[in-house]
Amino acid sequence: MIDFTTVISDLDGGAISDGSEARMPFTLGSAAVRALVIPYEDERNLSPEEKFKRGELAARIHAATSLCLKSEEITLLKKLIGKAYGPLIVFRAWPLLDAAETWKD
């Protein structure tokens, strides 16, 4: 079960803001939904079926606090979060999506 309400933190452990005027904490769910709905420059020819699949997954994540996802959905989220965000968000989000992604000294 993946908890999409988990707040993404900075390197000091403080909450990252979502960038809105309300300065709400940026959650794994926020990162995932945004990554799923962004039209990427290198995906101009994305099929309508793939767009629908991404939109459906974004809606499921948005509506839930936690979900069990298929491995291919986790792989897609990791790929798109990697495209949409910088290293810190990827570093924080991937282990929340996949326990195998942990930081090792």
Secondary structure, 3 states (H helix, E strand, C coil): CEECCCECECCCCCECECCCCCCCECEHHHHHHHHHHCCCHHHCCCCHHHHHHHHHHHHHHHHCCEECCCHHHHHHHHHHHHHHCCHHHHHHHHHHHCCCCCCCC
